[in-house]
């Protein structure tokens, strides 16, 4: 569905302290994807560390800022402010988050289509496991500008496009283990699969097929299946596992299984 907005352009449901945290300096040149990423990270109160990693998984990224630059260029020409340009990159949100929190670790924006939730987690956990960072900021999702929404609907007009970003701050440690699996599905035996992926939890010692029906997401935005998966991870008992699985249109599949280690 479309992102509902109030008359002043603020998305419906935005927290009351949104602009108090994101601040207004330079805000006229940002798009809502950048603003939302900044809010999610800045409202997370903890003791900042050097070498933090920021990884964003998104299909459209800062498409809204790029489209805004084009509209402004058409309207103003040479009178357009140069302040638009640093914002008009698909990866500019990760740069702004880095600058806002003083992060000096890995900084990355990636798009792996329907596999984005799994690939983004893979990149984040790889950074933490290699010791390049002890803290990582994971953001997955999209905020659909009119142009991005139009592009998405050209591919599948019936697929729901709901704006949202999932955020988690992860720390290196030994409480959990993760296993990633990647494979190509046989088209002849392909089963019905939700466009947005599916996630499920497995109690310790239980067979995956014995678990109740997984949570499924039919929308395009990977933020929502990611949020469900992360909630499942938080609720795991020792020895339990949580799984998220995604499938690309090409038949490529990717999953990650996170297991809480027994004490």
C-alpha positions as YAML, in Angstrom:
chain: A
units: angstrom
residues:
- id: 1
  name: UNK
  ca: [0.00, 0.00, 0.00]
- id: 2
  name: UNK
  ca: [1.08, 3.61, -0.37]
- id: 3
  name: UNK
  ca: [2.85, 5.41, 2.45]
- id: 4
  name: UNK
  ca: [0.22, 7.63, 4.10]
- id: 5
  name: UNK
  ca: [1.33, 11.19, 4.79]
- id: 6
  name: UNK
  ca: [-0.05, 14.11, 6.73]
- id: 7
  name: UNK
  ca: [-0.53, 17.52, 5.04]
- id: 8
  name: UNK
  ca: [2.97, 18.66, 6.06]
- id: 9
  name: UNK
  ca: [4.56, 15.62, 4.38]
- id: 10
  name: UNK
  ca: [5.42, 13.73, 7.58]
- id: 11
  name: UNK
  ca: [4.48, 10.02, 7.34]
- id: 12
  name: UNK
  ca: [1.45, 9.12, 9.43]
- id: 13
  name: UNK
  ca: [2.57, 7.44, 12.66]
- id: 14
  name: UNK
  ca: [5.94, 9.23, 12.87]
- id: 15
  name: UNK
  ca: [7.01, 9.62, 16.55]
- id: 16
  name: UNK
  ca: [6.49, 13.00, 18.20]
- id: 17
  name: UNK
  ca: [10.22, 13.34, 18.86]
- id: 18
  name: UNK
  ca: [11.17, 12.63, 15.25]
- id: 19
  name: UNK
  ca: [12.63, 16.05, 14.39]
- id: 20
  name: UNK
  ca: [14.08, 16.50, 17.88]
- id: 21
  name: UNK
  ca: [16.30, 13.48, 17.27]
- id: 22
  name: UNK
  ca: [16.98, 13.79, 13.54]
- id: 23
  name: UNK
  ca: [17.40, 17.59, 13.78]
- id: 24
  name: UNK
  ca: [16.45, 20.01, 11.04]
- id: 25
  name: UNK
  ca: [19.86, 21.19, 9.76]
- id: 26
  name: UNK
  ca: [19.98, 20.31, 6.07]
- id: 27
  name: UNK
  ca: [16.73, 18.39, 6.37]
- id: 28
  name: UNK
  ca: [15.15, 19.99, 3.32]
- id: 29
  name: UNK
  ca: [17.66, 18.11, 1.16]
- id: 30
  name: UNK
  ca: [17.10, 14.66, 2.71]
- id: 31
  name: UNK
  ca: [14.56, 12.07, 1.66]
- id: 32
  name: UNK
  ca: [12.43, 10.04, 4.07]
- id: 33
  name: UNK
  ca: [14.59, 6.96, 3.78]
- id: 34
  name: UNK
  ca: [17.58, 8.88, 5.17]
- id: 35
  name: UNK
  ca: [15.47, 10.52, 7.88]
- id: 36
  name: UNK
  ca: [14.05, 7.21, 9.04]
- id: 37
  name: UNK
  ca: [17.45, 5.48, 9.11]
- id: 38
  name: UNK
  ca: [18.89, 8.38, 11.10]
- id: 39
  name: UNK
  ca: [16.02, 8.35, 13.58]
- id: 40
  name: UNK
  ca: [16.24, 4.62, 14.22]
- id: 41
  name: UNK
  ca: [19.96, 4.72, 14.94]
- id: 42
  name: UNK
  ca: [20.06, 8.01, 16.85]
- id: 43
  name: UNK
  ca: [17.16, 7.14, 19.18]
- id: 44
  name: UNK
  ca: [19.06, 4.00, 20.25]
- id: 45
  name: UNK
  ca: [20.76, 5.18, 23.45]
- id: 46
  name: UNK
  ca: [23.98, 3.38, 24.30]
- id: 47
  name: UNK
  ca: [27.65, 4.18, 24.77]
- id: 48
  name: UNK
  ca: [29.10, 4.83, 21.33]
- id: 49
  name: UNK
  ca: [32.24, 2.96, 20.27]
- id: 50
  name: UNK
  ca: [34.82, 3.58, 17.60]
- id: 51
  name: UNK
  ca: [34.92, 1.21, 14.66]
- id: 52
  name: UNK
  ca: [31.16, 0.60, 14.50]
- id: 53
  name: UNK
  ca: [29.75, -0.90, 11.28]
- id: 54
  name: UNK
  ca: [26.70, 0.35, 9.38]
- id: 55
  name: UNK
  ca: [25.11, -1.92, 6.75]
- id: 56
  name: UNK
  ca: [21.87, -1.06, 4.96]
- id: 57
  name: UNK
  ca: [19.94, -3.49, 2.80]
- id: 58
  name: UNK
  ca: [17.48, -1.78, 0.48]
- id: 59
  name: UNK
  ca: [16.00, -2.04, -2.99]
- id: 60
  name: UNK
  ca: [15.46, 1.65, -3.71]
- id: 61
  name: UNK
  ca: [17.62, 3.36, -1.08]
- id: 62
  name: UNK
  ca: [17.66, 7.11, -1.53]
- id: 63
  name: UNK
  ca: [15.66, 7.02, -4.74]
- id: 64
  name: UNK
  ca: [13.46, 9.79, -3.34]
- id: 65
  name: UNK
  ca: [16.44, 12.14, -3.05]
- id: 66
  name: UNK
  ca: [17.57, 11.34, -6.59]
- id: 67
  name: UNK
  ca: [14.11, 12.00, -7.97]
- id: 68
  name: UNK
  ca: [13.91, 15.23, -5.97]
- id: 69
  name: UNK
  ca: [17.20, 16.40, -7.48]
- id: 70
  name: UNK
  ca: [15.86, 15.81, -10.97]
- id: 71
  name: UNK
  ca: [12.62, 17.65, -10.27]
- id: 72
  name: UNK
  ca: [14.48, 20.58, -8.72]
- id: 73
  name: UNK
  ca: [16.95, 20.73, -11.62]
- id: 74
  name: UNK
  ca: [14.08, 20.91, -14.07]
- id: 75
  name: UNK
  ca: [12.41, 23.69, -12.09]
- id: 76
  name: UNK
  ca: [15.38, 25.80, -10.96]
- id: 77
  name: UNK
  ca: [18.24, 25.02, -13.32]
- id: 78
  name: UNK
  ca: [21.34, 26.96, -12.31]
- id: 79
  name: UNK
  ca: [19.63, 28.32, -9.20]
- id: 80
  name: UNK
  ca: [19.56, 24.85, -7.61]
- id: 81
  name: UNK
  ca: [21.56, 24.55, -4.39]
- id: 82
  name: UNK
  ca: [24.66, 22.35, -4.42]
- id: 83
  name: UNK
  ca: [23.46, 20.96, -1.08]
- id: 84
  name: UNK
  ca: [21.19, 18.60, -3.00]
- id: 85
  name: UNK
  ca: [24.04, 16.65, -4.54]
- id: 86
  name: UNK
  ca: [25.52, 14.76, -1.53]
- id: 87
  name: UNK
  ca: [22.03, 13.43, -0.78]
- id: 88
  name: UNK
  ca: [21.25, 12.26, -4.30]
- id: 89
  name: UNK
  ca: [22.99, 8.89, -4.13]
- id: 90
  name: UNK
  ca: [21.29, 5.55, -3.51]
- id: 91
  name: UNK
  ca: [23.79, 4.92, -0.70]
- id: 92
  name: UNK
  ca: [23.75, 8.34, 0.95]
- id: 93
  name: UNK
  ca: [21.72, 7.17, 3.98]
- id: 94
  name: UNK
  ca: [24.57, 4.95, 5.22]
- id: 95
  name: UNK
  ca: [27.01, 7.84, 4.89]
- id: 96
  name: UNK
  ca: [24.76, 10.14, 6.91]
- id: 97
  name: UNK
  ca: [24.32, 7.50, 9.63]
- id: 98
  name: UNK
  ca: [28.09, 7.01, 9.79]
- id: 99
  name: UNK
  ca: [28.70, 10.72, 10.16]
- id: 100
  name: UNK
  ca: [25.92, 11.12, 12.76]
- id: 101
  name: UNK
  ca: [27.36, 8.50, 15.14]
- id: 102
  name: UNK
  ca: [31.05, 8.82, 14.21]
- id: 103
  name: UNK
  ca: [31.27, 5.22, 12.97]
- id: 104
  name: UNK
  ca: [34.58, 4.24, 11.37]
- id: 105
  name: UNK
  ca: [33.95, 0.57, 10.58]
- id: 106
  name: UNK
  ca: [32.54, -1.02, 7.46]
- id: 107
  name: UNK
  ca: [29.97, 1.14, 5.69]
- id: 108
  name: UNK
  ca: [27.82, -0.51, 3.04]
- id: 109
  name: UNK
  ca: [24.53, -0.23, 1.19]
- id: 110
  name: UNK
  ca: [23.49, -3.30, -0.79]
- id: 111
  name: UNK
  ca: [20.61, -4.49, -2.93]
- id: 112
  name: UNK
  ca: [20.13, -8.21, -3.47]
- id: 113
  name: UNK
  ca: [16.49, -7.98, -4.61]
- id: 114
  name: UNK
  ca: [14.33, -10.53, -2.75]
- id: 115
  name: UNK
  ca: [17.41, -12.02, -1.06]
- id: 116
  name: UNK
  ca: [18.35, -8.71, 0.57]
- id: 117
  name: UNK
  ca: [17.41, -9.66, 4.19]
- id: 118
  name: UNK
  ca: [19.66, -12.75, 4.17]
- id: 119
  name: UNK
  ca: [22.57, -11.16, 2.27]
- id: 120
  name: UNK
  ca: [22.55, -8.10, 4.53]
- id: 121
  name: UNK
  ca: [22.67, -10.28, 7.65]
- id: 122
  name: UNK
  ca: [25.51, -12.26, 6.08]
- id: 123
  name: UNK
  ca: [27.56, -9.10, 5.52]
- id: 124
  name: UNK
  ca: [26.87, -7.84, 9.04]
- id: 125
  name: UNK
  ca: [27.71, -11.08, 10.83]
- id: 126
  name: UNK
  ca: [30.83, -11.49, 8.69]
- id: 127
  name: UNK
  ca: [32.06, -8.08, 9.81]
- id: 128
  name: UNK
  ca: [31.40, -8.87, 13.46]
- id: 129
  name: UNK
  ca: [32.94, -12.36, 13.32]
- id: 130
  name: UNK
  ca: [36.15, -11.09, 11.72]
- id: 131
  name: UNK
  ca: [36.71, -8.61, 14.53]
- id: 132
  name: UNK
  ca: [36.61, -5.55, 12.30]
- id: 133
  name: UNK
  ca: [33.79, -4.22, 14.50]
- id: 134
  name: UNK
  ca: [32.30, -5.12, 17.85]
- id: 135
  name: UNK
  ca: [29.05, -3.24, 17.18]
- id: 136
  name: UNK
  ca: [27.00, -3.20, 14.00]
- id: 137
  name: UNK
  ca: [23.92, -1.24, 12.92]
- id: 138
  name: UNK
  ca: [21.67, -3.26, 10.62]
- id: 139
  name: UNK
  ca: [18.94, -1.48, 8.64]
- id: 140
  name: UNK
  ca: [16.75, -3.23, 6.08]
- id: 141
  name: UNK
  ca: [13.83, -1.73, 4.15]
- id: 142
  name: UNK
  ca: [12.51, 0.94, 1.84]
- id: 143
  name: UNK
  ca: [10.52, 4.14, 1.87]
- id: 144
  name: UNK
  ca: [8.67, 4.34, -1.42]
- id: 145
  name: UNK
  ca: [8.76, 7.71, -3.16]
- id: 146
  name: UNK
  ca: [6.14, 8.14, -5.93]
- id: 147
  name: UNK
  ca: [8.81, 7.33, -8.52]
- id: 148
  name: UNK
  ca: [9.97, 4.19, -6.68]
- id: 149
  name: UNK
  ca: [6.38, 3.08, -6.24]
- id: 150
  name: UNK
  ca: [5.73, 3.51, -9.95]
- id: 151
  name: UNK
  ca: [8.83, 1.48, -10.81]
- id: 152
  name: UNK
  ca: [7.88, -1.32, -8.42]
- id: 153
  name: UNK
  ca: [4.37, -1.56, -9.83]
- id: 154
  name: UNK
  ca: [5.66, -1.90, -13.39]
- id: 155
  name: UNK
  ca: [7.15, -5.22, -12.32]
- id: 156
  name: UNK
  ca: [4.15, -6.44, -10.33]
- id: 157
  name: UNK
  ca: [1.17, -4.12, -9.99]
- id: 158
  name: UNK
  ca: [-0.54, -6.39, -7.46]
- id: 159
  name: UNK
  ca: [2.39, -6.72, -5.04]
- id: 160
  name: UNK
  ca: [2.00, -4.66, -1.87]
- id: 161
  name: UNK
  ca: [4.59, -1.90, -1.40]
- id: 162
  name: UNK
  ca: [4.49, -0.73, 2.21]
- id: 163
  name: UNK
  ca: [7.19, 1.61, 3.48]
- id: 164
  name: UNK
  ca: [9.18, 0.57, 6.53]
- id: 165
  name: UNK
  ca: [12.69, -0.04, 7.84]
- id: 166
  name: UNK
  ca: [13.76, -2.72, 10.33]
- id: 167
  name: UNK
  ca: [16.64, -1.79, 12.65]
- id: 168
  name: UNK
  ca: [18.83, -3.80, 15.00]
- id: 169
  name: UNK
  ca: [22.07, -3.07, 16.82]
- id: 170
  name: UNK
  ca: [24.15, -6.23, 16.96]
- id: 171
  name: UNK
  ca: [27.21, -6.96, 19.08]
- id: 172
  name: UNK
  ca: [29.95, -9.53, 18.61]
- id: 173
  name: UNK
  ca: [29.80, -12.43, 21.05]
- id: 174
  name: UNK
  ca: [29.33, -16.14, 21.49]
- id: 175
  name: UNK
  ca: [25.68, -16.36, 22.54]
- id: 176
  name: UNK
  ca: [24.42, -17.29, 19.08]
- id: 177
  name: UNK
  ca: [25.62, -19.16, 16.00]
- id: 178
  name: UNK
  ca: [24.46, -18.61, 12.42]
- id: 179
  name: UNK
  ca: [24.39, -20.87, 9.38]
- id: 180
  name: UNK
  ca: [23.79, -19.50, 5.88]
- id: 181
  name: UNK
  ca: [22.52, -21.61, 2.99]
- id: 182
  name: UNK
  ca: [22.31, -20.63, -0.68]
- id: 183
  name: UNK
  ca: [20.89, -22.80, -3.45]
- id: 184
  name: UNK
  ca: [19.17, -22.76, -6.83]
- id: 185
  name: UNK
  ca: [15.62, -24.03, -6.84]
- id: 186
  name: UNK
  ca: [14.48, -26.52, -9.47]
- id: 187
  name: UNK
  ca: [11.78, -24.66, -11.41]
- id: 188
  name: UNK
  ca: [9.93, -27.89, -12.14]
- id: 189
  name: UNK
  ca: [9.40, -28.62, -8.47]
- id: 190
  name: UNK
  ca: [8.97, -25.04, -7.21]
- id: 191
  name: UNK
  ca: [6.39, -24.67, -4.48]
- id: 192
  name: UNK
  ca: [4.24, -21.58, -3.82]
- id: 193
  name: UNK
  ca: [6.36, -19.07, -1.94]
- id: 194
  name: UNK
  ca: [5.50, -15.64, -0.45]
- id: 195
  name: UNK
  ca: [7.18, -12.75, -2.26]
- id: 196
  name: UNK
  ca: [8.47, -11.20, 0.95]
- id: 197
  name: UNK
  ca: [9.91, -14.39, 2.45]
- id: 198
  name: UNK
  ca: [9.01, -16.52, 5.45]
- id: 199
  name: UNK
  ca: [10.40, -17.00, 8.96]
- id: 200
  name: UNK
  ca: [9.89, -19.61, 11.65]
- id: 201
  name: UNK
  ca: [11.24, -20.73, 15.01]
- id: 202
  name: UNK
  ca: [12.35, -24.27, 15.87]
- id: 203
  name: UNK
  ca: [12.46, -25.39, 19.53]
- id: 204
  name: UNK
  ca: [15.49, -27.33, 20.67]
- id: 205
  name: UNK
  ca: [15.39, -30.90, 19.39]
- id: 206
  name: UNK
  ca: [12.31, -30.38, 17.21]
- id: 207
  name: UNK
  ca: [12.23, -31.28, 13.53]
- id: 208
  name: UNK
  ca: [11.62, -28.27, 11.22]
- id: 209
  name: UNK
  ca: [8.63, -29.99, 9.59]
- id: 210
  name: UNK
  ca: [6.96, -30.36, 13.00]
- id: 211
  name: UNK
  ca: [6.89, -26.60, 13.56]
- id: 212
  name: UNK
  ca: [3.67, -24.66, 13.07]
- id: 213
  name: UNK
  ca: [3.15, -22.73, 9.84]
- id: 214
  name: UNK
  ca: [5.84, -20.04, 9.43]
- id: 215
  name: UNK
  ca: [5.10, -16.35, 9.28]
- id: 216
  name: UNK
  ca: [4.86, -15.28, 5.65]
- id: 217
  name: UNK
  ca: [5.03, -11.87, 4.00]
- id: 218
  name: UNK
  ca: [3.45, -11.18, 0.65]
- id: 219
  name: UNK
  ca: [4.75, -7.63, 0.23]
- id: 220
  name: UNK
  ca: [7.84, -6.42, -1.60]
- id: 221
  name: UNK
  ca: [9.60, -4.76, 1.34]
- id: 222
  name: UNK
  ca: [11.97, -7.08, 3.25]
- id: 223
  name: UNK
  ca: [11.77, -4.94, 6.41]
- id: 224
  name: UNK
  ca: [8.74, -6.79, 7.76]
- id: 225
  name: UNK
  ca: [9.99, -10.37, 7.46]
- id: 226
  name: UNK
  ca: [13.31, -9.19, 8.92]
- id: 227
  name: UNK
  ca: [11.53, -7.65, 11.92]
- id: 228
  name: UNK
  ca: [9.59, -10.88, 12.55]
- id: 229
  name: UNK
  ca: [12.79, -12.91, 12.32]
- id: 230
  name: UNK
  ca: [14.69, -10.67, 14.73]
- id: 231
  name: UNK
  ca: [11.84, -10.89, 17.24]
- id: 232
  name: UNK
  ca: [11.99, -14.67, 16.99]
- id: 233
  name: UNK
  ca: [15.74, -14.59, 17.67]
- id: 234
  name: UNK
  ca: [15.20, -12.46, 20.79]
- id: 235
  name: UNK
  ca: [12.61, -14.92, 22.13]
- id: 236
  name: UNK
  ca: [14.69, -18.09, 21.59]
- id: 237
  name: UNK
  ca: [15.26, -20.46, 24.47]
- id: 238
  name: UNK
  ca: [18.74, -22.08, 24.76]
- id: 239
  name: UNK
  ca: [19.17, -24.58, 21.91]
- id: 240
  name: UNK
  ca: [16.31, -23.11, 19.87]
- id: 241
  name: UNK
  ca: [16.68, -21.76, 16.35]
- id: 242
  name: UNK
  ca: [15.06, -19.12, 14.16]
- id: 243
  name: UNK
  ca: [15.10, -19.27, 10.37]
- id: 244
  name: UNK
  ca: [14.39, -16.72, 7.66]
- id: 245
  name: UNK
  ca: [14.23, -17.82, 4.03]
- id: 246
  name: UNK
  ca: [13.92, -15.74, 0.87]
- id: 247
  name: UNK
  ca: [13.56, -16.64, -2.80]
- id: 248
  name: UNK
  ca: [14.44, -14.54, -5.84]
- id: 249
  name: UNK
  ca: [12.37, -14.46, -9.00]
- id: 250
  name: UNK
  ca: [15.19, -16.38, -10.72]
- id: 251
  name: UNK
  ca: [14.71, -19.31, -8.33]
- id: 252
  name: UNK
  ca: [17.75, -18.56, -6.19]
- id: 253
  name: UNK
  ca: [17.10, -19.17, -2.51]
- id: 254
  name: UNK
  ca: [18.92, -18.02, 0.61]
- id: 255
  name: UNK
  ca: [18.32, -18.68, 4.29]
- id: 256
  name: UNK
  ca: [19.97, -18.05, 7.61]
- id: 257
  name: UNK
  ca: [19.45, -20.18, 10.71]
- id: 258
  name: UNK
  ca: [20.36, -18.54, 14.03]
- id: 259
  name: UNK
  ca: [20.69, -20.83, 17.06]
- id: 260
  name: UNK
  ca: [20.91, -19.71, 20.65]
- id: 261
  name: UNK
  ca: [23.71, -21.66, 22.28]
- id: 262
  name: UNK
  ca: [23.08, -23.56, 25.48]
- id: 263
  name: UNK
  ca: [24.68, -22.06, 28.58]
...
